[in-house]
């Protein structure tokens, strides 16, 4: 990549500091030139650590968008504000990376998709699990035809005790939901991507708020979650228009024997199956009643793009995103795909609320 890309960061909280800014700082031709947060001190601290000399600091994102030197914006705010900021940024002539989920509601996600189409600007969503070396290998196996027709899948985003106790994760107004919209969104995106199937027919879902003291034993400590209105777990049945089915399980807190199962899925095909669990990838076949398992070594799955290191998933996400900008190609995560994820997640909540299936046209 042979030209400089100037980036503005909107939202300088946990996801910006833990994922996006460190990753962007390793992409050689990226310059972070502006930082915005409603808490000025956060933007100032980010500018000092990651910005170019003289990087600008804002508390109003619209002032940042008015800067014609900024080509790309990263929207890293709570879910409720994803849509408004992204739509404004696209209409201001910026390409946008928005952190997952696409939006708080499917209607907001549709607004974002429509704005990208209207403006011709690139829009992508931060689903970095696609960028894991295991996921890249899994996609290659599937595209080779080794699995045959994928007609059944399990989509897993399960924590035994892992309710986030920082930021606005427990604020329903800001986030829109619990583990469904927080972590199941990653696993569902990965499952649909590997299946290459974005045509849901119906969803039946059920959320649960059952544990009296799920904060006990929580990996991030006592967070008072027993007073939270958000679900602590949920499950769903998804039928696609071609007849394929997906069983989704998710939780922040659940009395299960495995402590963590995130960004995971099991795909069953007419020729073989594939399991991507806890970053381990295996392909399973049954021939003449004899099951065989091939564990694929993905340790070398990353690609070096700066001296002396391999790309972690969030780093690969940043690199591929900037490459799409420079080369004027489609991003790895297309907004049309992320919109379907948002539709299904919302349908799970709606089905649980009404006790009825949600049908898609």
LOLO-156228 format. One line per 8 residues: number of its first residue (from 1); their letters; for each residue y, z, x of C-alpha. Coordinates in Angstrom, 3 decimals. Each point is the difference from the previous one (the first is absolute). Example, Ala and Ser with C-alpha at 12.3 -4.5 7.8 and 13.67 -1.06 7.14 Angstrom:
REM LOLO-156228
1	AS	-4.500:7.800:12.300; 3.440:-0.660:1.370;
REM end
This chain:
REM LOLO-156228
1	XXXXXXXX	0.000:0.000:0.000; 3.156:-1.230:1.662; 2.928:1.234:-2.051; 1.489:3.362:-0.844; -0.435:1.421:-3.517; 2.616:2.525:-1.142; -1.300:2.660:-2.376; 1.601:2.576:-2.273;
9	XXXXXXXX	-1.924:3.135:-0.967; 0.603:1.449:-3.479; -1.546:3.460:-0.279; -0.413:1.986:3.215; -2.550:2.589:-1.132; -3.659:0.606:0.741; -1.431:-3.495:-0.455; 2.832:-1.539:2.018;
17	XXXXXXXX	-0.478:2.400:2.906; -3.774:0.174:-0.211; -0.779:-3.698:-0.443; 2.676:-2.683:-0.168; 2.555:0.819:2.682; -2.544:0.878:2.724; -1.902:-3.226:-0.752; 3.109:-2.185:-0.056;
25	XXXXXXXX	1.148:1.509:3.296; -3.078:-1.555:1.652; 0.723:-3.526:-1.211; 1.933:-1.529:2.871; 2.451:-2.194:-1.893; 0.950:2.562:-2.675; 3.375:1.710:-0.045; 0.617:2.830:-2.450;
33	XXXXXXXX	3.748:-0.288:-0.533; 0.687:2.101:-3.110; -1.379:3.131:-1.644; 0.632:1.386:-3.479; -0.949:3.274:-1.664; 1.630:2.107:-2.692; -0.163:2.823:2.562; 2.283:-1.292:2.738;
41	XXXXXXXX	-1.525:2.169:2.711; -3.390:-1.708:-0.471; 1.541:-3.429:0.468; 1.929:1.173:3.048; -3.119:1.462:1.595; -1.962:-3.224:-0.645; 2.815:-2.123:1.441; 0.124:2.135:3.120;
49	XXXXXXXX	-3.755:-0.245:0.567; -0.798:-3.570:-1.092; 3.266:-1.886:-0.344; 1.769:-2.399:2.322; 3.172:1.305:1.668; 2.652:0.205:-2.675; -2.481:-0.107:-2.877; 1.735:0.564:-3.307;
57	XXXXXXXX	-0.679:2.948:-2.324; 0.394:-0.059:-3.789; -0.580:2.240:-2.992; 0.476:-2.873:-2.485; -2.642:-2.706:0.348; 2.272:-2.603:-1.588; 2.357:0.304:2.967; -2.924:-0.725:2.326;
65	XXXXXXXX	-0.968:-3.051:-2.070; 3.529:-1.367:0.360; -0.489:-0.417:3.762; -0.719:-3.726:0.558; -1.550:0.633:3.426; -2.996:1.791:-1.559; -2.868:-2.405:-0.693; -2.739:2.416:-1.095;
73	XXXXXXXX	0.034:3.275:-1.923; -2.733:2.633:-0.173; 0.084:1.983:-3.263; -1.520:3.412:0.747; 1.257:2.136:-2.867; -1.798:1.831:-2.847; -1.881:-2.278:-2.407; 2.592:0.253:-2.775;
81	XXXXXXXX	2.639:-1.830:2.053; -2.216:-2.715:1.526; 0.808:-2.614:-2.623; 3.776:0.380:-0.213; 0.506:-0.003:3.764; -2.449:-2.846:0.597; 1.506:-2.217:-2.700; 3.502:0.636:1.352;
89	XXXXXXXX	-1.152:-0.708:3.552; -1.676:-3.280:-0.941; 3.091:-1.166:-1.853; 2.076:1.003:3.030; -1.987:-2.536:2.000; -2.333:2.389:1.819; -3.760:-0.207:0.509; -1.591:3.277:-1.159;
97	XXXXXXXX	-2.879:2.187:1.102; -0.456:2.677:-2.682; -2.291:2.936:0.581; -2.921:0.399:-2.408; -0.391:0.173:-2.927; 2.046:-3.016:-1.001; 1.832:2.000:-2.666; -0.292:2.939:-2.360;
105	XXXXXXXX	-0.813:-2.293:-2.939; -1.514:-3.450:-0.446; 3.209:-1.170:-1.690; 1.987:0.965:3.088; -2.533:-1.760:2.221; 0.452:-3.133:-2.109; 3.767:0.188:0.523; -0.586:0.059:3.741;
113	XXXXXXXX	-2.386:-2.942:-0.152; 2.425:-2.004:-2.144; 2.871:0.727:2.396; -2.047:-1.232:2.962; -0.763:-3.236:-1.846; 3.611:-0.452:-1.108; 1.482:0.540:3.453; -2.707:-1.607:2.136;
121	XXXXXXXX	0.016:3.049:2.269; -3.165:1.578:1.314; -1.307:3.200:-1.574; -2.976:2.005:1.160; -1.425:3.455:-0.744; -1.215:2.555:2.549; -3.766:-0.127:-0.539; -1.010:0.516:3.622;
129	XXXXXXXX	-3.717:0.589:-0.709; -0.401:-3.781:-0.061; 1.066:0.047:3.650; -2.813:2.272:1.216; -2.369:-1.729:2.387; -2.859:0.934:-2.351; 1.761:-1.709:-2.898; 0.671:-3.109:2.061;
137	XXXXXXXX	-3.676:-0.219:0.957; -1.053:0.644:-3.606; 2.220:-2.834:-1.240; -1.518:-2.355:2.552; -3.546:0.955:-1.064; 0.840:-0.603:-3.652; 1.728:-3.327:0.633; -3.053:-1.181:1.942;
145	XXXXXXXX	-1.984:0.254:-3.255; -2.397:2.607:1.373; 0.351:2.222:-3.080; -0.227:-2.785:-2.573; 1.693:0.728:-3.326; 1.609:3.459:-0.034; -0.600:1.311:-3.508; 0.124:3.809:0.337;
153	XXXXXXXX	2.173:2.357:2.038; 0.784:3.671:0.489; 3.598:0.775:0.909; 0.435:3.415:1.656; 3.063:2.113:0.810; -1.367:3.540:-0.125; 1.218:3.188:1.672; -1.704:3.321:-0.502;
161	XXXXXXXX	3.163:2.040:0.609; 2.891:-2.177:1.098; 2.960:0.341:-2.335; 3.228:-0.929:1.840; 2.440:2.890:0.052; 3.146:-1.669:1.331; 2.681:-2.391:-1.171; -0.188:-1.022:-3.666;
169	XXXXXXXX	-3.752:-0.582:-0.253; -0.311:2.612:-2.756; 3.029:-1.263:-1.921; -1.214:-2.158:-2.887; 3.443:-1.419:-0.698; 0.403:-1.254:3.576; -3.598:-1.073:0.694; -1.458:-0.926:-3.375;
177	XXXXXXXX	-3.384:1.614:0.560; -2.433:1.798:2.258; -2.929:-1.345:2.038; -0.318:-3.126:-2.165; 3.373:-1.322:1.062; 0.011:1.696:3.423; -3.358:-0.765:1.634; -2.122:-1.945:-2.509;
185	XXXXXXXX	2.637:-2.709:0.279; -1.117:-0.612:3.611; -3.718:-0.159:-0.799; 0.511:-2.208:-3.042; 2.146:-2.412:1.979; -2.689:-0.205:2.694; -2.807:-0.488:-2.528; 1.766:-2.799:-1.898;
193	XXXXXXXX	0.991:-1.648:3.285; -3.550:-0.016:1.346; -1.349:-1.263:-3.336; 2.848:-2.543:-0.217; 0.145:0.777:-3.699; 3.310:0.696:-1.741; -0.876:-0.669:-3.629; -0.763:3.260:-1.858;
201	XXXXXXXX	-1.263:-0.175:-3.567; -0.108:3.640:-1.045; 0.417:3.517:1.366; -1.422:3.283:-1.278; 1.363:3.030:1.836; 0.036:3.785:-0.145; 2.192:2.397:1.942; -0.902:3.660:0.571;
209	XXXXXXXX	2.071:3.100:0.577; -2.763:2.579:0.151; 0.157:2.127:3.153; 1.737:3.301:-0.552; 0.822:0.597:3.669; -0.417:-3.304:1.890; 2.438:1.261:2.638; -2.728:2.334:1.301;
217	XXXXXXXX	-1.368:-1.593:3.145; 2.511:-2.847:-0.131; 0.190:-1.694:3.406; 3.813:0.200:-0.048; 0.110:3.583:-1.237; 0.959:1.637:-3.272; 2.301:-2.327:-1.902; 0.000:1.593:-3.452;
225	XXXXXXXX	-1.675:-3.045:-1.486; -1.519:2.030:-2.826; 3.412:-0.199:-1.679; 0.231:-3.781:0.455; -0.383:-2.312:-3.009; -1.569:-2.835:2.006; -3.711:-0.815:-0.091; -2.192:1.493:2.725;
233	XXXXXXXX	-2.676:-2.684:-0.472; -0.808:-3.094:-2.032; -2.609:-2.677:-0.543; 0.098:-3.469:-1.512; -2.130:-2.980:-0.975; 1.563:-3.407:0.658; -1.513:-3.245:-1.286; 1.264:-3.256:1.428;
241	XXXXXXXX	0.223:-3.253:-1.936; -2.907:-1.503:1.952; -2.233:2.933:-1.010; 0.234:1.927:3.288; 0.390:3.768:-0.367; 1.735:2.679:2.049; -0.542:3.751:-0.234; 3.004:1.911:1.323;
249	XXXXXXXX	-0.019:3.660:1.065; 2.969:1.888:1.364; 1.148:3.557:0.573; 2.332:2.273:1.875; -2.252:2.934:-0.834; -3.605:-0.225:-1.175; -3.111:2.125:0.399; -1.947:-2.593:1.951;
257	XXXXXXXX	-2.107:0.241:3.133; 1.963:-2.512:2.102; 3.415:1.245:1.184; 1.676:-3.438:0.262; -0.835:-3.520:-1.150; 3.129:-2.129:0.048; 0.728:-3.696:0.333; -3.668:-0.546:-0.743;
265	XXXXXXXX	-2.094:-2.316:-2.116; -3.574:-1.163:-0.535; -0.549:-3.627:-0.981; -3.252:-1.301:-1.457; -0.681:-3.716:0.201; -2.793:-2.283:-1.111; -1.197:-0.419:3.611; 1.049:3.245:1.710;
273	XXXXXXXX	2.230:3.033:-0.293; 2.823:1.358:2.104; 1.123:3.576:0.494; 3.378:0.907:1.462; 0.142:3.783:0.029; 1.994:2.342:2.208; 0.809:-2.907:2.313; -3.687:-0.876:0.493;
281	XXXXXXXX	-1.103:-3.491:-0.997; -3.590:-0.947:-0.747; -1.689:-2.972:-1.667; -3.129:0.772:-2.001; -2.790:-2.374:-0.998; -3.290:0.418:-1.837; -2.681:-2.530:0.837; -3.482:0.340:-1.512;
289	XXXXXXXX	0.802:3.597:-0.996; 0.944:0.886:3.588; 3.618:1.155:0.296; 1.780:-0.847:3.241; 3.393:1.179:1.164; 2.235:-1.635:2.573; 2.760:2.231:1.311; 2.783:-2.201:1.280;
297	XXXXXXXX	1.842:1.171:3.110; 3.682:-0.262:-0.785; 1.283:2.080:2.902; 1.554:-3.087:1.585; 1.327:-1.345:-3.272; 3.650:0.534:0.848; 2.064:-2.478:1.936; 2.240:1.011:2.872;
305	XXXXXXXX	3.596:-1.012:-0.646; 1.777:2.292:2.411; -1.142:1.051:3.434; -2.835:2.467:0.327; -0.820:0.745:-3.623; -1.670:-1.248:-3.167; 1.549:-0.148:-3.421; -0.592:2.792:-2.474;
313	XXXXXXXX	0.006:-1.209:-3.631; 3.653:0.886:-0.587; 0.953:-1.736:3.242; -1.946:-3.117:-0.920; 1.711:0.068:-3.393; 3.430:0.024:1.656; -0.927:-2.722:2.488; -1.475:-2.337:-2.611;
321	XXXXXXXX	2.958:0.570:-2.315; 2.551:-0.926:2.660; -2.141:-2.972:1.042; 0.124:-1.242:-3.613; 3.799:0.247:0.097; 0.338:-1.832:3.331; -2.561:-2.711:-0.823; 1.012:-0.284:-3.676;
329	XXXXXXXX	-3.543:0.589:-1.237; -1.430:2.098:-2.830; -0.380:3.729:0.671; -3.472:1.557:0.119; 0.677:1.918:-3.232; 1.434:-2.307:-2.646; 2.164:1.477:-2.783; -2.122:-1.720:-2.665;
337	XXXXXXXX	-3.012:1.959:1.260; 1.844:3.318:0.144; 1.245:-0.561:-3.559; -3.599:-0.178:-1.273; -0.747:3.293:1.776; 2.960:1.591:-1.828; -1.186:-1.411:-3.329; -3.473:1.501:0.417;
345	XXXXXXXX	1.301:3.392:1.138; 2.306:0.194:-3.009; -2.886:-1.015:-2.279; -2.067:2.942:1.293; 2.740:2.412:-1.018; 0.487:-1.735:-3.353; -3.718:-0.009:-0.798; -0.295:3.696:0.843;
353	XXXXXXXX	2.982:0.783:-2.227; -1.219:-1.971:-3.015; -3.756:0.336:0.443; -0.323:-3.767:-0.430; -0.666:-2.972:2.273; 2.979:-1.966:1.249; -0.476:-3.763:-0.275; 1.753:-2.625:2.093;
361	X	1.040:-3.376:-1.337;
REM end
